[in-house]
Amino acid sequence: MVRKIGSRYTANQILGRGSAGTVWLGEGPEGPVAVKLLREDLASDQELVGRFVQERTALLGLDHPHVVSVRDLVVDGNDLALVMDLVRGTDLRTRLDRERRLAPEAAVAIAADVADGLAAAHAAGVVHRDVKPENVLLDMQGPLGPGGSHPALLTDFGVAKLIDSPRRTRATKIIGTPDYLAPEIIEGLPPRAAVDIYALATVLYELLAGFTPFGGGHPGAVLRRHVTETVVPLPGIPEELWQLLVQCLAKAPASRLRASELAGRLREQLPLLAGMPPLDVDEPDGEEADGGYEEAPAEPEAPRERVRRGAVPLVPGAAPDSNRDTHTSMRVPGPDELAGGARGTARAPRAAGAPRPGSARHRASARRRRITLGAAAVAVVAAVGVGTWFAVAGDDAGAAPRDSETSAPAAP
């Protein structure tokens, strides 16, 4: 299906669908382009259209090798579109789905590229607000970098800000992807550059481990973990790299590195990571014991498909958000909810094959151990009791004659 986008562009083929709209392969006056056509409900929002036009100068001014450049913004009737450079490659999520986790050298090289792009954006006063693997494109036609990584470019600048209009979300909603949301956004503070650093550190953790540090289960549990839990160490990576992750995942925004600092520090790690294989850690189990959800009895575990978590309302019984699987619009949790903690939902990495503490498999294993120990204890008690009975009985049997001898009257 071919459609006109404004007076200068033609959209020829759908390349993909996201939470905010559809990406098309298009053609413009200067050749092939990618056209992100926003959803019709967004295009019909006049306030959002006004914000879209206001962002035009900032978005068109972003020019960096690790940023997908926005060439044009089109407002035409019901069409609201970003016209961008066409990157010949795939997104980072597709690579993760295929490989599950990357070798540390390649993961760090990709994160350093994205940090460079963020540094340019932040210097121009633009905050991305939705850094995640879906928004990182890998240029398959670019030169290979450390660890065989393709150049990484960050895309979708401005989309989260456009969706998050004050009338729609002020003080009541969270716009973003739960696994990558910085704690200050969850607590209702305005997003600054530091939220992108937190999200990028989460992406790097995911590239190394195969799962995000605070994800899993109901989005409400994910939000609480971001605010209340500390990140659990990843076994097998250099201490210097781990400390970088910890600093950039700090709860306090001021404690995190700036994007330019992070890019430099990551590249300093590359020589230490050369030739290191992907980490051998298991993904935490998906079962989460979190307030109000009844746990099913433990069953023998069967191989499970890796299911992408969808957007689920934070308030049970509320209607699901229309943003589908990448953006989630949720009620901002109150201080009492955030203070409640996740109660055993920490996603601690562990050696391959070992169950996660608190998981169904771990609980079943613990129950088996308790039963075994209980049976052993009963056996010990029984053995001790029988031994004691024999000892007492033996003493009684040997003591009877002595008693008769001492109590018998003397012979005349």
C-alpha positions in Angstrom: 0.0 0.0 0.0 1.4 3.4 -1.0 0.3 6.6 0.7 1.4 10.2 0.4 2.9 11.9 3.5 2.5 15.7 3.0 3.5 17.0 -0.4 7.1 15.7 -0.5 7.1 12.1 0.7 5.6 8.8 -0.2 5.3 5.9 2.2 5.7 2.6 0.3 6.1 -0.3 2.8 5.6 -0.8 6.5 8.9 -1.6 8.3 7.5 -2.0 11.8 4.9 -0.9 14.4 5.6 0.7 17.7 3.6 2.1 20.6 3.3 5.6 19.1 2.8 4.7 15.5 4.0 2.9 12.4 7.4 3.1 10.6 7.3 3.1 6.8 10.0 2.8 4.2 9.5 6.0 2.2 10.8 8.1 -0.6 11.6 11.8 -0.5 13.3 14.4 -2.7 16.7 13.2 -1.6 16.1 9.5 -1.8 14.9 6.7 0.6 13.8 7.8 4.1 12.1 6.2 7.2 8.7 7.8 8.0 7.3 7.4 11.5 3.6 8.0 11.2 2.0 8.7 14.6 -1.2 7.1 15.6 -4.5 8.8 14.5 -5.6 9.5 18.1 -2.3 11.4 18.6 -2.6 13.3 15.3 -6.1 14.4 16.2 -4.9 16.0 19.5 -4.5 19.7 18.7 -2.4 20.3 21.8 0.0 17.6 20.8 0.2 18.9 17.2 1.2 22.3 18.6 3.9 20.7 20.8 5.0 18.8 17.7 5.6 22.0 15.8 7.4 23.6 18.8 9.8 20.7 18.9 10.7 21.0 15.2 13.8 23.2 15.6 15.3 21.1 18.4 14.7 17.8 16.6 16.0 19.0 13.2 19.1 20.4 14.9 20.2 17.0 16.2 23.1 15.9 14.0 25.4 13.2 15.3 26.8 9.9 13.9 25.0 7.9 16.7 21.7 9.7 16.4 19.1 8.9 13.7 18.7 12.3 12.2 15.2 13.8 11.8 14.9 15.4 8.4 11.4 16.8 8.5 8.3 17.0 10.6 5.1 16.7 8.6 1.6 18.0 9.8 -0.9 17.4 7.0 -4.6 16.8 7.8 -4.7 13.7 10.0 -1.1 12.8 9.3 1.6 13.6 11.9 4.9 12.2 10.9 8.7 12.3 11.5 10.8 11.8 8.4 14.1 10.3 9.4 17.3 8.9 7.9 16.9 5.4 6.8 19.3 3.0 8.7 20.0 -0.3 6.9 20.0 -2.8 9.7 18.0 -4.0 12.7 17.1 -2.8 16.2 18.9 -4.0 19.3 15.8 -5.8 20.6 15.8 -8.0 17.6 19.4 -8.9 18.2 18.7 -9.6 21.9 15.8 -11.8 21.0 18.1 -13.8 18.8 21.2 -14.0 21.0 19.6 -13.4 24.5 22.8 -11.7 25.7 25.9 -10.2 24.1 29.6 -10.6 24.8 30.7 -7.8 27.2 33.0 -6.1 24.7 30.2 -5.8 22.1 27.6 -4.7 24.8 29.9 -2.0 26.1 30.8 -0.7 22.6 27.1 -0.4 21.8 26.3 1.4 25.0 29.2 3.8 24.4 27.8 4.7 21.0 24.4 5.4 22.5 26.1 7.5 25.3 27.8 9.6 22.6 24.5 10.2 20.9 22.9 11.2 24.2 25.7 13.6 25.0 25.0 15.5 21.8 21.3 15.5 22.5 21.7 16.7 26.1 24.1 19.4 24.9 21.3 20.6 22.6 18.8 20.5 25.5 16.9 17.4 24.3 16.1 14.5 26.7 15.1 11.3 25.0 13.0 9.8 27.8 12.6 6.4 26.2 16.0 4.8 25.8 15.5 1.0 25.3 16.7 -1.7 22.9 13.7 -1.0 20.5 15.0 2.5 20.0 18.6 1.6 19.3 19.3 0.8 15.6 22.3 -1.2 14.4 23.8 0.0 11.1 24.7 -3.2 9.3 26.4 -1.3 6.6 28.7 0.5 9.0 32.2 -0.6 10.0 32.5 -3.2 12.6 33.6 -2.0 16.0 35.0 -3.7 19.2 33.7 -7.2 19.7 32.3 -7.2 16.1 29.6 -4.7 17.0 27.8 -2.6 14.4 27.5 1.1 14.9 24.6 1.9 17.2 22.2 4.9 16.6 19.5 6.1 18.9 16.2 6.9 17.3 12.7 8.2 18.4 13.9 11.4 19.9 11.0 13.6 21.0 8.3 10.9 20.7 7.9 10.3 24.5 7.8 14.0 25.1 5.2 14.6 22.4 2.9 11.9 23.9 3.4 13.1 27.4 1.3 16.3 27.1 0.5 18.1 30.4 -3.3 17.8 29.8 -3.1 14.1 29.4 -0.6 13.1 32.1 0.2 15.9 34.6 0.7 14.4 38.1 -1.5 11.4 37.4 0.2 9.3 34.8 3.6 7.8 33.9 4.6 7.7 30.2 7.5 5.3 29.5 8.5 1.7 29.4 8.5 0.2 33.0 11.7 -1.7 32.9 13.7 1.4 32.0 12.0 4.1 34.0 14.2 6.1 36.4 13.0 6.4 40.0 12.5 10.1 39.8 10.0 9.7 37.0 8.0 7.2 39.1 8.1 9.6 42.0 6.5 12.3 39.8 9.6 14.5 39.2 10.2 16.1 35.8 12.5 14.1 33.6 16.0 15.5 33.2 19.1 14.2 31.3 19.9 11.8 34.1 16.8 9.7 33.3 18.5 8.8 30.0 21.6 7.7 31.8 19.6 5.4 34.1 17.8 3.9 31.1 21.0 3.3 29.2 22.6 1.6 32.2 19.5 -0.6 32.4 20.0 -1.4 28.7 23.7 -2.3 29.2 22.8 -4.5 32.2 20.2 -6.3 29.9 22.8 -6.7 27.1 25.2 -8.4 29.6 22.7 -10.4 31.6 19.8 -11.1 29.2 17.3 -9.5 31.5 16.8 -6.1 33.1 17.7 -5.5 36.8 14.3 -4.6 38.1 11.9 -6.0 35.5 9.5 -9.0 35.7 5.9 -9.5 36.8 3.3 -6.9 37.2 4.3 -3.3 36.3 3.4 -2.1 39.8 6.1 -4.4 41.2 8.6 -3.2 38.6 8.0 0.4 39.5 8.5 -0.3 43.2 11.8 -2.1 42.6 13.1 0.9 40.7 12.4 3.1 43.8 13.2 0.7 46.7 15.7 -2.0 45.6 19.4 -1.9 44.8 20.8 -3.6 41.8 22.2 -7.1 42.5 25.8 -7.7 41.2 26.4 -9.5 38.0 28.9 -12.3 38.4 31.8 -12.4 36.0 32.3 -8.8 34.9 35.3 -6.6 35.9 34.8 -4.6 39.1 35.4 -1.3 37.3 32.6 -2.0 34.8 30.3 -3.0 37.6 30.9 0.2 39.5 30.0 2.2 36.4 26.7 0.4 36.3 26.0 0.9 39.9 26.8 4.6 39.7 24.5 5.1 36.6 21.7 3.1 38.3 21.9 5.3 41.4 18.5 6.3 42.8 19.7 10.0 43.1 19.9 11.6 39.7 22.9 13.8 40.8 24.9 10.7 41.5 24.9 9.5 37.9 27.5 10.3 35.3 26.9 12.7 32.5 26.5 11.1 29.1 29.9 12.3 27.8 31.6 10.9 30.9 29.9 7.6 30.6 30.9 7.2 27.0 34.5 7.8 27.8 34.6 5.5 30.8 32.9 2.7 28.9 35.5 2.9 26.1 38.2 2.7 28.7 36.8 -0.7 29.6 37.0 -2.2 26.1 40.6 -3.5 26.3 39.8 -5.4 29.5 36.8 -7.1 27.9 38.4 -8.3 24.6 37.7 -11.9 24.0 35.4 -12.3 27.1 32.5 -14.7 26.4 28.8 -13.8 27.2 28.0 -14.2 30.9 26.6 -17.5 32.1 23.7 -16.5 34.4 20.1 -17.6 34.4 17.2 -15.3 34.0 15.2 -14.9 37.2 11.9 -16.8 37.2 8.8 -15.0 36.1 6.7 -15.9 39.1 6.4 -12.9 41.4 4.9 -13.0 44.9 3.6 -9.5 45.0 0.8 -8.0 47.0 -2.7 -9.4 46.4 -1.8 -12.1 43.9 -2.4 -15.7 44.9 0.4 -18.1 44.2 -0.3 -21.4 42.4 1.1 -24.6 43.8 4.5 -25.4 42.5 4.6 -27.6 39.4 7.5 -29.3 37.7 9.1 -26.7 35.5 8.8 -27.1 31.7 10.8 -25.1 29.2 9.1 -21.7 28.7 9.1 -19.4 25.8 10.5 -15.9 26.5 7.3 -13.9 26.5 7.4 -10.1 26.0 5.7 -8.3 28.8 2.8 -6.1 27.7 1.5 -2.9 29.2 -0.7 -3.8 32.1 -2.7 -1.2 34.2 -1.1 -0.5 37.5 -4.5 -0.4 39.2 -6.2 -3.8 39.1 -9.4 -3.7 37.2 -8.5 -0.6 35.2 -8.6 -0.7 31.4 -5.4 -1.6 29.6 -3.4 1.2 28.1 -3.7 1.6 24.3 0.0 2.1 24.0 0.5 -1.7 23.8 3.9 -3.3 24.5 6.4 -0.5 24.8 4.9 2.6 26.3 2.9 2.2 29.5 0.6 4.9 30.8 0.1 4.2 34.4 -1.2 5.9 37.6 1.7 7.4 39.6 1.9 5.2 42.8 1.6 7.0 46.1 4.4 7.2 48.7 2.8 4.5 50.8 2.7 2.1 47.9 6.3 2.9 47.0 7.4 2.4 50.6 5.8 -1.0 50.7 8.8 -2.6 49.0 8.6 -5.5 46.6 8.6 -8.2 49.3 10.8 -10.9 47.9 10.7 -9.9 44.3 14.4 -9.0 43.8 15.7 -10.4 40.6 19.0 -11.7 41.7 21.3 -13.2 39.0 22.5 -16.6 39.8 24.7 -19.4 38.4 23.2 -21.2 35.5 20.7 -23.8 36.6 20.3 -22.5 40.1 16.8 -21.4 41.2 16.1 -17.8 42.1 15.3 -17.3 45.8 11.6 -16.8 46.2 10.7 -18.5 42.9 8.3 -21.4 42.7 11.2 -23.8 41.9 13.2 -22.4 44.9 10.1 -22.7 47.2 9.5 -26.3 46.0 13.2 -27.1 46.6 13.0 -25.5 50.0 9.9 -27.6 50.9 11.6 -30.8 49.8 14.6 -29.9 52.0 12.3 -29.1 54.9 10.5 -32.4 54.5 13.8 -34.3 54.2 15.2 -32.6 57.3 12.0 -33.1 59.2 12.0 -36.8 58.3 15.6 -37.0 59.3 14.9 -35.3 62.6 12.0 -37.6 63.3 14.3 -40.6 62.6 17.0 -39.2 64.9 14.5 -38.6 67.7 13.0 -42.0 67.3 16.5 -43.6 67.3 17.4 -41.6 70.4 14.1 -42.6 72.1 14.6 -46.3 71.3 18.2 -46.2 72.4 17.2 -44.6 75.7 14.4 -47.2 76.2 16.9 -50.0 75.8 19.4 -48.4 78.1 16.8 -47.8 80.8 15.4 -51.3 80.3 18.9 -52.8 80.6 19.7 -50.9 83.7 16.4 -52.0 85.3 17.1 -55.6 84.4 20.6 -55.5 85.9 19.5 -53.6 89.0 16.8 -56.0 90.2 19.0 -58.7 91.7 21.1 -56.1 93.5 17.9 -54.6 95.0 16.7 -58.1 96.2 20.1 -58.9 97.7 20.2 -55.7 99.7 16.6 -55.9 100.8 16.4 -59.6 101.7 16.5 -60.4 105.4 19.7 -62.0 106.6 19.7 -65.8 107.0 19.4 -67.0 110.5 
